[in-house]
Amino acid sequence: MFFKSLLASLKMGYRMVKNAITRPFRTLWYRTRRATSIGRQVSKVVPQVTKGLTKIKLKPEKREDYIDAGPVYVAKSLIFVIIITLAALFVLGYFVVWPFVQSRYLTANLYVSDRKVEEYSGRVRLYSDRDKKVLIFSGRLKSGLKTGNGKEYYENGNLRYAGGFAEDKYSGEGVLYDESNKKIYEGGFLEGLYSGKGTLYRDGIKYIEGDFAGGKPEGMISEYRDGTLYYTGEYKSGAYEGQGKLCYEDGKTLKYAGGFSAGVYSGMGTEYYRSGAVKYKGGFSMGDYSGDGVEYYENGAVRYQGGFSLGLYSGEGKLYDQSGAAQYIGSFAQGLYEGSGKLYDEEGTLLYEGSFLAGQYDGSGKLYVSSTEYIVGTFTRGKLSGTAEIYRNGFLYYSGGFMDGLMSGKGVYYNVKGEVVFEGTFISGIVDPDSVIGISVDEARAMFGDARTADYELEDGLLIVNKDIGMAFFVSYQTEDADPVVHRLYQYTSADFGGKKASDIVLLPGYKSDTSKTEPAPSIEQISLLDGKKRFCRKVTYEDYVISLWSDGEASGVVMATIVSTAPLPEGGIPPSVLAKMEQEKEREAAAETPPAPPAAETPPATETPPATPPATETPEEEAPSEPPAPPSPDAGGDSQAHAA
């Protein structure tokens, strides 16, 4: 509070000292202006003249009131009146008539910095130099300020402005030019700023035409690009605002029609192709598709109908191809399939229904492989992962684990009766080699369960073919030192590989070598794919076995897999049919060497007993053929086996 009082006191003291110093100078200036003021002096003279004229009206009565002019006497008062009248006429002409005539009918040439300009009223030419060679204004001044119609010039002589003035500012209709004499603006002005209807130019070419306020476009305008119409509509605060239309470069074809906010699409609007066809119709926000809308192909067919966010598909929607067939119906997020939905192929056939994430199958779903086959299971990033079931022709075909889209872990194949035809372990789409190589014949047959099988005795081993699925075991023959074991596995149902390319199959780790080349496939008459023809083969060698993946080309899907033990086949093996004959021969020999049993002792029967059953009559066994009969194709029907196991 103290400082405020001190500050106020200091300010008051300053003003008192200032007034004391400047007062004499202000008084002198005021008196000088009064003494030199023509108006004030005239106001003093007029009463005196009026008083004198009143006295002059009286006729002179004395001789000394006259002047002898020869034949006549002239009253001194008359001479005085004439002098006064001439003086008054001079003053009137100089200060009133001449300025009026000069301002109305004549043009003054003045140096712009001349003090006379500050108070001048009338038509003038103002020059920027004292030699009056560089004209900068031509028009009318009022009290030193430009008014009415006039022209301004650049110092290079080119016109700067032509139009109305008011109080030294552009006002009314006018045209503004740049130094190269190109138009900048043509239209209304107010207080020196663009106002009302007008046209703004850019480099001399029409740029904006319409309403202006405060020097800027405001209201309804038409914007041009290189002289061609680009936008027509509302404009506010330097941007498109409200309803408007955008055109392509030709100035005729609509690009967009609808709402704007801050210069970008906002609200409801319609976007067009260059051909004039509708591209999108619906909501916009910040220039992007937003809310509900419909996107079209250029041929007029609906491409997408549903929700949008930030220009991307979002929420519930339907996606179509150009023919009108549905591609996807369901939920979207950030332009990708996400949530529950249905995906269709190019022909409009349902391909998948279930859960999606980031555009890929993810979660529970149902994948339709063909018109007769579908898969129900769990997907991760577009591939089967976890447990799944494969159905063919309405029957369960396979149930088991998957990883990265390939069979992995425990799995079971079924026939149309629901009977197990194979049960085993898979890895990367093929039977796990460690689960089959080296197992016994009984274990191998147990894997095939209730499947229809056929046995074929080949030169170096037994081929056990599963006729319900594309699979076969090759078993070594019995020797004195070794029992029969599985030496090879053939898996040749292409669908079981998920349509994977040979180069895409993920194999076991730790392989010693990896080669990809074309070479002849194994040749086994009983399996159609094992025809000895050259096929593309990717071969991977492990310590205990070699895995070969066969396809019709490097870019084709796998059609067959072979797993072959690296252990050599035992020599001198005996086929099962020969073993059976040998066993039968032993049984006959044993029967021949055995003496007949003595008759039973007779005892008096208490009751009648039936006679003893006579011994069975031996029938000679049919000799097994040296060559097994040609079996039916593994893919053919029938439950019979070529040889009983």
C-alpha positions in Angstrom: 0.0 0.0 0.0 2.8 2.3 0.9 4.6 1.7 -2.5 1.4 2.4 -4.4 0.9 5.8 -2.6 4.6 6.6 -3.2 4.3 5.8 -6.9 1.1 7.9 -7.3 2.9 10.9 -5.6 5.9 10.5 -7.9 3.6 10.5 -11.0 1.8 13.6 -9.8 5.0 15.4 -9.2 6.3 14.4 -12.7 3.2 15.8 -14.3 3.5 19.1 -12.4 7.1 19.6 -13.4 6.3 18.7 -17.0 3.4 21.2 -17.2 5.6 23.9 -15.7 8.3 23.5 -18.3 6.1 23.1 -21.3 3.4 25.7 -20.5 5.3 28.8 -21.9 6.0 26.9 -25.2 2.4 25.9 -25.5 1.2 29.4 -24.9 3.6 30.9 -27.5 2.4 28.3 -30.0 -1.2 29.1 -29.4 -0.7 32.8 -29.8 1.3 32.4 -32.9 -1.4 30.3 -34.5 -4.1 32.9 -33.6 -2.0 35.7 -35.0 -1.4 33.9 -38.3 -4.9 32.5 -38.6 -6.4 34.1 -41.7 -9.9 33.2 -40.6 -9.4 35.1 -37.3 -8.0 38.2 -39.0 -10.9 38.1 -41.5 -13.4 37.9 -38.6 -11.8 41.1 -37.2 -11.8 43.0 -40.5 -15.4 42.2 -41.4 -17.1 44.1 -38.4 -14.8 47.2 -39.1 -15.7 47.1 -42.8 -19.4 46.9 -42.0 -19.1 49.8 -39.6 -17.3 51.9 -42.1 -19.8 51.0 -44.8 -22.6 52.2 -42.6 -20.9 55.6 -42.3 -20.2 55.7 -46.1 -23.9 55.5 -46.8 -24.2 59.1 -45.5 -23.7 61.7 -48.2 -20.5 63.8 -47.6 -21.4 67.4 -46.6 -18.0 69.0 -46.6 -15.7 69.9 -49.5 -12.8 68.3 -47.9 -14.7 65.0 -48.1 -14.2 65.1 -51.9 -11.3 64.8 -54.3 -11.1 67.1 -57.3 -10.9 64.9 -60.4 -11.2 67.6 -63.0 -14.7 67.9 -64.3 -16.0 65.9 -61.4 -15.6 65.6 -57.6 -15.2 62.1 -56.2 -16.2 61.4 -52.7 -13.4 60.1 -50.6 -15.8 57.6 -49.1 -16.5 56.2 -52.6 -12.9 55.6 -53.2 -12.6 53.9 -49.9 -15.5 51.7 -50.7 -14.0 50.7 -54.0 -10.7 49.9 -52.4 -12.4 47.8 -49.7 -14.5 46.1 -52.3 -11.5 45.2 -54.4 -9.7 43.9 -51.4 -12.7 41.8 -50.3 -13.0 40.4 -53.8 -9.3 39.5 -53.8 -9.6 37.8 -50.4 -12.7 36.0 -51.5 -11.3 34.9 -54.8 -8.0 33.8 -53.3 -9.3 32.0 -50.2 -12.7 30.8 -51.4 -13.3 31.0 -55.2 -9.8 29.8 -56.3 -9.7 26.8 -54.0 -13.2 25.8 -55.1 -12.3 26.1 -58.8 -9.0 24.4 -58.2 -10.4 21.5 -56.3 -13.3 21.1 -58.7 -11.9 21.8 -62.1 -8.1 21.9 -61.7 -5.5 19.4 -60.6 -2.6 20.3 -58.3 0.8 18.7 -58.7 2.3 18.2 -55.3 5.3 16.6 -53.7 3.9 13.9 -51.3 5.9 15.2 -48.4 4.8 18.9 -48.9 3.2 20.3 -45.8 0.5 21.7 -48.0 -0.7 18.2 -48.7 -1.6 17.7 -45.0 -4.5 20.1 -45.3 -5.2 20.0 -49.0 -8.6 19.4 -50.5 -9.2 18.9 -54.2 -7.8 17.0 -57.1 -4.1 16.3 -57.0 -1.3 14.5 -58.5 1.1 13.4 -55.8 4.8 12.6 -56.6 7.3 10.7 -54.6 10.2 13.1 -55.6 10.6 16.9 -55.5 11.1 17.0 -59.2 7.6 15.6 -59.6 8.5 12.9 -62.1 7.5 9.8 -60.2 3.7 9.8 -59.9 2.3 7.8 -57.0 -1.3 9.1 -56.7 -3.9 10.7 -58.9 -7.2 11.6 -57.4 -8.9 13.8 -54.8 -7.9 14.8 -51.3 -10.0 16.1 -48.5 -8.1 17.7 -45.7 -5.0 15.8 -46.9 -6.8 12.4 -47.0 -7.6 10.5 -50.2 -11.2 10.3 -51.0 -13.5 9.4 -53.9 -12.2 7.7 -57.0 -8.5 7.7 -57.5 -5.4 5.8 -58.6 -2.2 4.7 -56.9 1.0 3.9 -58.7 4.2 1.9 -58.0 7.4 3.9 -58.4 8.1 1.9 -61.6 5.0 3.6 -63.0 2.7 0.6 -63.0 -0.8 1.0 -61.6 -1.1 -0.2 -58.1 -4.8 0.5 -57.3 -7.7 2.0 -59.1 -11.0 2.6 -57.3 -12.7 4.3 -54.4 -11.1 5.9 -51.4 -12.5 7.0 -48.0 -10.3 8.7 -45.4 -7.1 7.6 -47.1 -8.2 3.9 -47.3 -9.5 1.8 -50.1 -13.3 1.8 -50.0 -16.0 0.8 -52.4 -15.2 -0.9 -55.7 -11.6 -1.1 -56.8 -8.9 -3.1 -58.5 -5.5 -3.9 -56.9 -2.4 -4.9 -58.9 1.1 -6.1 -58.2 4.3 -4.4 -59.4 4.2 -6.4 -62.7 0.7 -5.1 -63.4 -1.0 -8.4 -62.6 -4.3 -8.3 -60.8 -4.3 -9.2 -57.1 -7.9 -8.4 -56.3 -10.9 -6.9 -57.9 -14.1 -6.1 -56.0 -15.3 -4.4 -52.9 -13.2 -2.7 -50.2 -14.0 -1.4 -46.7 -11.4 0.5 -44.6 -8.7 -0.8 -46.9 -9.6 -4.5 -46.7 -11.4 -6.8 -49.1 -15.1 -6.7 -48.3 -18.2 -7.8 -50.1 -18.2 -9.4 -53.5 -14.8 -9.8 -55.1 -12.2 -11.8 -56.9 -8.8 -12.7 -55.6 -6.0 -13.6 -58.1 -2.8 -15.6 -57.7 -0.1 -14.6 -60.2 -2.7 -12.8 -62.3 -4.9 -15.9 -62.5 -8.3 -16.1 -60.9 -8.0 -17.8 -57.5 -11.0 -17.1 -55.3 -14.3 -15.5 -56.3 -17.1 -14.7 -53.9 -17.7 -13.1 -50.5 -15.0 -11.3 -48.5 -14.9 -9.8 -45.1 -12.0 -8.3 -43.2 -9.6 -8.9 -46.1 -10.3 -12.6 -46.3 -12.7 -14.9 -48.1 -15.7 -15.5 -46.0 -19.1 -17.0 -46.9 -19.9 -18.5 -50.3 -16.9 -18.7 -52.6 -15.6 -20.4 -55.7 -11.9 -21.4 -55.6 -9.9 -22.0 -58.8 -6.6 -23.9 -59.4 -4.7 -22.7 -62.4 -7.8 -20.9 -63.6 -10.0 -24.1 -63.4 -12.8 -24.4 -60.9 -11.8 -26.5 -57.9 -14.2 -25.7 -55.0 -17.6 -24.1 -54.7 -19.2 -23.7 -51.3 -18.9 -22.2 -47.9 -15.7 -20.7 -46.6 -14.8 -19.6 -43.1 -11.7 -18.6 -41.2 -9.5 -19.5 -44.2 -10.8 -23.0 -44.7 -13.7 -24.8 -46.3 -16.6 -24.9 -43.8 -20.1 -26.1 -44.2 -21.5 -27.5 -47.5 -19.4 -27.5 -50.6 -18.2 -29.3 -53.7 -14.7 -30.2 -55.0 -13.9 -30.9 -58.6 -11.1 -32.8 -60.4 -8.6 -30.9 -62.6 -11.0 -30.5 -65.5 -13.2 -28.3 -63.3 -16.3 -30.1 -64.3 -16.2 -33.6 -62.8 -17.2 -33.8 -59.2 -14.6 -35.2 -56.8 -16.6 -34.6 -53.6 -19.9 -33.1 -52.5 -21.0 -32.7 -48.9 -19.9 -31.3 -45.6 -16.6 -29.7 -44.6 -15.0 -28.7 -41.4 -11.6 -26.9 -41.0 -10.9 -27.6 -44.7 -11.5 -31.4 -44.7 -14.4 -33.7 -45.4 -16.8 -33.8 -42.4 -20.3 -35.0 -41.9 -22.3 -36.6 -44.7 -20.9 -36.5 -48.2 -20.3 -38.3 -51.5 -16.9 -39.0 -53.1 -16.6 -39.7 -56.8 -14.2 -41.4 -59.2 -12.7 -39.4 -62.1 -15.2 -41.1 -64.4 -18.0 -39.5 -62.4 -19.2 -42.7 -60.8 -19.9 -42.7 -57.1 -16.9 -44.0 -55.0 -18.3 -43.6 -51.5 -21.4 -42.3 -49.9 -21.7 -41.8 -46.1 -20.1 -40.2 -43.1 -16.8 -38.4 -42.9 -14.7 -37.2 -40.0 -11.3 -35.3 -40.3 -11.2 -36.1 -44.0 -11.6 -39.9 -43.5 -14.6 -42.2 -43.9 -16.3 -42.5 -40.6 -19.5 -44.0 -39.3 -21.9 -45.8 -41.6 -21.2 -45.7 -45.3 -21.2 -47.5 -48.7 -18.1 -47.9 -50.9 -18.5 -48.6 -54.6 -16.6 -50.1 -57.4 -16.2 -47.9 -60.5 -18.7 -50.0 -62.3 -21.4 -49.0 -59.7 -21.4 -52.3 -57.8 -21.3 -52.1 -54.0 -17.8 -52.9 -52.7 -18.4 -52.5 -49.0 -21.4 -51.6 -46.8 -21.0 -51.0 -43.1 -19.0 -49.1 -40.5 -15.9 -47.0 -40.9 -13.3 -45.5 -38.6 -10.3 -43.3 -39.6 -11.0 -44.3 -43.2 -10.9 -48.1 -42.5 -13.5 -50.7 -42.2 -14.7 -51.0 -38.6 -17.6 -52.7 -36.9 -20.1 -54.7 -38.7 -19.9 -54.7 -42.5 -20.2 -56.6 -45.8 -17.5 -56.9 -48.4 -18.4 -57.8 -52.1 -16.5 -58.4 -55.3 -17.3 -56.5 -58.5 -19.9 -59.1 -59.6 -21.9 -58.6 -56.4 -20.9 -61.8 -54.8 -20.2 -61.6 -51.0 -16.5 -61.9 -50.0 -16.9 -61.4 -46.3 -19.7 -60.7 -43.9 -18.9 -59.9 -40.3 -16.9 -57.7 -38.0 -13.9 -55.4 -38.9 -11.3 -53.5 -37.0 -8.7 -51.2 -38.6 -9.7 -52.4 -42.0 -9.1 -56.1 -41.2 -11.4 -59.0 -40.5 -11.7 -59.2 -36.7 -14.3 -60.8 -34.5 -17.0 -63.1 -35.8 -17.4 -63.4 -39.6 -17.9 -65.4 -42.7 -15.3 -65.5 -45.6 -16.3 -66.6 -49.1 -14.2 -67.6 -52.1 -14.2 -66.0 -55.5 -17.2 -68.0 -56.6 -19.2 -66.9 -53.5 -18.9 -70.3 -51.8 -18.5 -70.2 -48.0 -14.8 -70.7 -47.2 -14.6 -70.1 -43.5 -16.9 -69.1 -40.6 -15.8 -68.3 -37.1 -13.4 -66.0 -35.3 -10.9 -63.6 -36.9 -8.0 -61.5 -35.6 -6.0 -58.9 -37.6 -7.4 -60.3 -40.9 -6.6 -64.0 -40.2 -8.4 -67.0 -38.8 -8.0 -66.9 -35.1 -9.9 -68.7 -32.4 -12.7 -71.2 -33.0 -13.8 -71.7 -36.6 -15.0 -73.9 -39.4 -12.9 -74.1 -42.6 -14.5 -75.5 -45.8 -11.8 -77.3 -47.8 -14.2 -78.4 -50.5 -17.9 -79.1 -51.0 -17.5 -82.4 -49.3 -14.8 -81.6 -46.7 -14.6 -79.2 -43.8 -12.5 -78.7 -40.7 -13.7 -77.6 -37.2 -11.1 -76.5 -34.8 -9.0 -73.8 -33.3 -6.9 -71.4 -35.4 -3.9 -69.1 -34.6 -2.7 -66.5 -37.0 -4.5 -68.1 -39.9 -3.4 -71.7 -39.2 -4.9 -74.6 -37.4 -3.4 -74.9 -33.9 -4.6 -77.2 -31.2 -7.3 -79.9 -31.6 -9.4 -80.1 -34.7 -11.7 -82.4 -36.6 -11.8 -83.1 -40.3 -15.1 -84.2 -41.8 -15.6 -85.8 -45.3 -19.0 -86.3 -46.9 -20.5 -85.6 -43.5 -18.5 -88.2 -41.6 -15.7 -87.7 -39.1 -12.4 -88.4 -41.0 -9.7 -87.2 -38.6 -9.5 -86.0 -35.1 -6.3 -84.8 -33.4 -3.8 -82.1 -32.9 -2.5 -79.4 -35.3 0.4 -76.9 -35.3 0.9 -74.2 -37.9 -1.7 -75.8 -40.0 -0.2 -79.3 -40.1 -1.1 -82.4 -38.1 0.9 -82.5 -34.9 0.6 -84.7 -31.8 -1.9 -87.5 -31.3 -4.3 -88.1 -34.2 -6.9 -90.6 -35.2 -8.3 -91.4 -38.7 -11.9 -92.9 -39.0 -13.9 -94.7 -41.7 -17.5 -93.9 -42.6 -18.6 -96.4 -39.9 -16.8 -94.4 -37.2 -14.2 -97.1 -36.8 -10.6 -96.2 -36.2 -8.4 -96.9 -39.2 -5.2 -95.3 -37.9 -4.1 -94.0 -34.6 -0.7 -92.5 -34.1 1.5 -89.5 -33.6 2.1 -86.8 -36.2 4.7 -84.1 -36.6 4.7 -81.4 -39.2 2.0 -83.2 -41.2 3.6 -86.6 -41.4 3.6 -89.6 -39.1 6.2 -89.1 -36.4 9.1 -91.3 -37.6 10.2 -92.2 -34.1 6.7 -93.7 -33.5 6.8 -96.1 -36.4 10.4 -96.9 -37.5 11.5 -100.1 -35.8 8.2 -101.1 -34.2 6.9 -104.7 -34.5 4.4 -106.0 -37.0 1.7 -106.3 -34.3 2.2 -102.7 -33.2 2.0 -101.6 -36.8 -1.2 -103.5 -37.3 -2.6 -102.1 -34.1 -2.1 -98.6 -35.5 -4.4 -99.5 -38.4 -7.2 -100.5 -36.0 -10.3 -101.7 -38.0 -9.0 -100.5 -41.3 -9.2 -102.6 -44.5 -5.7 -103.8 -45.1 -3.8 -105.8 -47.7 -0.5 -107.6 -47.3 1.9 -108.0 -50.2 5.0 -110.1 -50.0 7.7 -108.3 -51.9 11.2 -109.5 -52.6 12.8 -108.0 -49.6 9.9 -107.3 -47.2 6.2 -107.3 -46.4 4.1 -104.4 -47.6 1.0 -103.7 -45.4 -1.3 -101.3 -47.2 -4.1 -99.4 -45.4 -6.9 -99.2 -48.0 -8.9 -96.6 -46.0 -6.2 -94.0 -45.9 -3.2 -93.4 -48.1 -0.6 -95.1 -45.9 1.5 -98.3 -46.0 4.1 -100.0 -43.8 7.1 -101.9 -45.2 8.2 -104.6 -42.8 11.4 -106.6 -42.8 11.2 -110.4 -43.0 11.8 -112.7 -40.1 15.4 -113.9 -39.7 17.1 -116.2 -37.1 18.6 -113.1 -35.4 15.8 -110.5 -35.8 12.1 -110.3 -35.6 10.2 -108.4 -38.3 10.1 -104.6 -37.7 8.8 -101.6 -39.7 11.5 -100.4 -42.0 9.7 -97.8 -44.1 6.5 -95.8 -44.1 4.7 -94.5 -47.2 2.2 -91.6 -46.7 0.6 -90.5 -49.9 -2.7 -88.8 -49.3 -2.0 -85.2 -50.4 -4.9 -83.7 -48.4 -3.2 -84.8 -45.2 -0.4 -82.3 -45.9 -2.7 -79.3 -45.9 -1.8 -78.5 -49.5 1.7 -77.3 -48.4 4.6 -76.9 -50.7 7.5 -79.2 -50.3 9.7 -76.2 -49.3 7.1 -75.2 -46.6 6.9 -78.4 -44.7 8.5 -77.9 -41.2 10.7 -80.9 -40.5 12.4 -82.2 -37.3 15.4 -80.4 -36.0 18.9 -81.8 -36.1 19.1 -83.1 -39.7 22.5 -83.7 -41.3 21.8 -82.6 -44.8 19.1 -81.0 -46.8 18.8 -81.3 -50.6 16.1 -80.3 -53.0 16.2 -81.8 -56.5 14.3 -83.9 -59.0 14.8 -87.6 -58.8 12.8 -90.8 -59.5 10.3 -91.8 -56.8 10.3 -95.3 -55.3 8.7 -97.9 -57.6 6.1 -100.1 -55.9 3.5 -101.7 -58.1 0.9 -101.8 -55.4 0.9 -98.0 -54.8 0.0 -95.9 -57.8 2.0 -92.8 -56.7 5.1 -95.0 -56.2 5.6 -95.3 -60.0 9.2 -94.5 -60.3 8.6 -91.3 -62.2 10.8 -88.3 -61.6 9.4 -85.8 -59.1 10.7 -82.9 -57.1 12.0 -84.2 -53.8 13.1 -82.5 -50.7 15.2 -85.0 -48.7 16.3 -84.6 -45.1 18.6 -87.1 -43.5 18.6 -87.9 -39.8 20.6 -90.4 -37.8 17.9 -93.2 -37.8 15.9 -92.4 -40.9 15.6 -90.3 -44.1 12.5 -88.3 -44.8 11.6 -87.5 -48.4 8.8 -85.1 -49.5 7.6 -85.6 -53.0 5.7 -83.1 -55.2 5.1 -82.5 -58.9 7.2 -79.3 -58.7 9.0 -77.0 -56.3 5.9 -74.7 -56.2 3.4 -77.6 -55.9 1.9 -79.2 -52.9 3.3 -82.3 -51.3 1.7 -85.5 -52.7 3.7 -88.1 -50.9 6.1 -88.6 -48.0 8.5 -91.5 -47.4 10.3 -92.4 -44.2 13.0 -94.9 -44.6 15.2 -96.4 -41.9 18.9 -95.9 -42.2 19.5 -99.4 -40.8 20.1 -102.1 -43.6 17.4 -104.7 -44.2 18.4 -108.0 -42.6 19.5 -110.7 -45.1 18.0 -114.1 -45.4 14.6 -113.1 -44.2 11.7 -115.5 -44.6 8.3 -114.2 -45.9 5.3 -114.9 -43.7 3.7 -117.3 -46.2 6.9 -119.5 -46.1 6.9 -119.3 -42.4 3.3 -120.4 -42.3 4.0 -123.4 -44.6 7.0 -124.3 -42.5 4.9 -124.2 -39.4 2.2 -126.3 -41.0 4.8 -128.9 -42.0 6.1 -129.0 -38.5 2.7 -129.6 -37.2 2.1 -132.5 -39.7 5.4 -134.1 -38.8 4.7 -133.8 -35.1 1.3 -135.4 -35.6 2.8 -138.3 -37.6 5.4 -139.1 -34.9 2.9 -139.1 -32.1 1.6 -142.7 -31.2 -2.2 -143.2 -31.0 -3.7 -143.0 -27.5 -4.6 -146.4 -25.8 -8.3 -147.3 -25.6 -10.1 -146.3 -22.4 -10.8 -149.0 -19.8 -14.4 -150.4 -19.9 -16.6 -149.8 -16.9 -20.1 -150.7 -16.6 -22.1 -147.6 -17.6 -24.7 -146.5 -15.2 -26.5 -144.9 -18.2 -26.0 -144.9 -21.9 -23.3 -142.6 -23.1 -22.9 -141.3 -26.7 -20.2 -142.9 -28.7 -16.8 -141.1 -28.8 -16.4 -138.5 -31.6 -14.3 -139.9 -34.4 -11.0 -138.1 -35.1 -11.2 -135.2 -37.7 -10.2 -136.2 -41.2 -7.1 -134.4 -42.3 -7.3 -132.4 -45.5 -4.2 -131.4 -47.4 -3.3 -127.7 -47.2 -3.3 -125.8 -50.5 0.2 -124.9 -51.4 0.8 -121.1 -51.3 1.6 -119.6 -54.6 5.2 -118.5 -55.1 4.0 -115.1 -56.3 1.1 -113.2 -54.6 -1.9 -112.4 -56.8 -2.1 -108.9 -58.1 -4.0 -106.9 -55.4 -6.6 -104.2 -56.1 -5.6 -100.6 -56.0 -5.1 -99.3 -52.4 -7.7 -96.7 -53.1 -10.3 -99.3 -54.3 -13.1 -100.6 -52.0 -13.4 -104.1 -50.5 -12.6 -105.5 -47.1 -10.6 -108.6 -48.2 -6.8 -108.8 -47.6 -4.4 -110.3 -50.1 -2.9 -112.3 -47.2 -4.0 -112.6 -43.6 -1.5 -111.2 -41.2 
